[in-house]
């Protein structure tokens, strides 16, 4: 079913409008376009040229990409393989996990803009409609679904939708527009730097994690002889310690011998970037007219390496639930989707607590004391199913 103009020449009508053209939103669109006849419009604020975070794809994602029919395109992009992860967590010894021993295969260090751009092109090739540089301005619900006002580079447009998907990331813009509260479970933030190396100077393709009193550091290889490195700490500690300044960032790095040795030959490019990395969730993830996917629904600590697989997986299951609702009037999968997402997040939170509890060397420092206590929330993966 393709989008169509109303008989009176009114706004275009789509079965599903998705807010957000990242991995989660596009996985909804790809699922619906490849496995159903529903029409889909995706609204993306960027043009896919901006720097995007989420640089590592963990082993086990191949099956998700195959279901979305983007695996050949992913391989053609030649992302840097990741053969292992290394960490000093809990003591000074370096622990290495080789992916070659994993039944899920290798991981990949992504060029995230290229990855999302490829998903976007595959979605359009499957018959989906993608509006770049588009932002939702207003939404009104009526008996026919939703009337949406969208700002675009050429002006404003109005579209009709039977169903809306919130894939707007941690902002959860559509859910919060409807008055749904988002719960933040911590204040984790990332202060991110990119380092340029000479030819042959950045051969280590592993992911490295190293802890210190103020939090932990992460680094991973990127295309073009580059490494991305992130200082992970709480937002108030970043502000108080001025850790977004290069001098203070480098001073923190000096406390981590393995990370410092890895980056010492590199040249920092541009400015440090600060972004939220907190764990959080919407109190309500779905109802018969909309649902949330990816980080808009539940956001995970980068330590879990589950962000992109979770985004793809939630998008696939959301697509299955939407198809059942719109074509058969069956809301059971929608209820199942919300229940499974909440249960998965509870399991993730338990694993997060257990992992942070392993690091006791700085238990009196604010960052670690908060995680060992895990106080109340701050208020301010299952298999892909066939939808047919």
C-alpha positions, 0 to 999 in steps of 0.5 A: 500500500503506497502513500496517497493524496486524499480525494480533495487534494489534502495531505498525503496519507501514510500507514506509519510515520516514524520520527527518527531515521537512525538504526531503530527507526529505519529497522521499523521501516525496513521491516514494514517495507520488506515484510508487509504492504504498509506505507511508511514515511520516516522523518530524519532531522539530519542529512546523515552527514553529521558525526554520530555516536555509537561506533561499535557493533557487537558480535551477533548482529548479522542475523538482524541485518540479514532479516532487514535485507541489508547484510550485503550492503553492510559488507560492501561498506567495509567497516573495520572488523573488531577481533577482541575487546580488552578491559582492566575492570576490577583490578589492574590485570588486562582481560581480553575476550577474543571474538574469534572464540565467540559463536556470534563471530566478529564485531565491527568498528562502524563509521556510524554516519555511513552505517545509518546512511546505508540503512536509509538508502536500503529503506528508500530502495524498498519503497519507503519515503524518507524526508531528510532535514524534517522535524515534527512541529505538532501532532493532533489525534482524531478518529482516523489516526494522526494529523502531523505538521512537519517542518522541512527545508522547503517549508511546512507540510501536513501528513496523515498517519494511522500509526506513529513510531517514536524513534527520536532517541533519548529525547523521546520527543513524541512520547514526551509530547503526549505527556509520557514521563521519561525516567533517568536511572543515572547521569552518565555522560560521554566526553568524546575525542577523535585522534588521527594517526599516521599510516600503520600507527593504529593497528590495534583493532580491539576495543579497550575499556579502562577504569579510574576513580572518576569513571572509565575510558573507552577507545576503538579504531575508526576508518582512516587511521583514527581512534575514537576515545570517550571519557565516561563520567556523570554529567555533574562530575564532568561539569565540576571537573571541567572535563570537557576542556582538553587539558582536564580531559588529558589529565584524566587520560594520564591516570589510565596507562593503557589508554594513554599508551594507545593514544600517545602518538595520535593527534586530537582532531577538532573539539571534544564532544559531550553527549548523554549516555544515561540509562533510561526508559519511558514509563509507557512504551506503546498504545494502539496509536503509537509506540517507542523504539530504540533509545526512545523506549529504553536507553542502555549504558554504552558499557553493554555494547547493546545499543545498536543491536537493541535498536535494530531488534526493537525496530523489528519487533515493533514492525511486527506488532504494527503490522498485526494491529493495522492489518488484522486489528490484533493488539496482542503483539503490541502488548507483548512488545511493551512487556518484553521491552520492559522485561529486557530492560529489567534484566539489563539493569540487573546485569549493569549493577552486577558489572559495576559492582565488580570494580571496588578499587574506588568505591569511595569516589562519587562516580562509583559510590553512586553505582554501588548504591544504585539509588532510585531513578532520577525523574527529570535480545530476542529473535526476530519474528515474521510479521505475516 
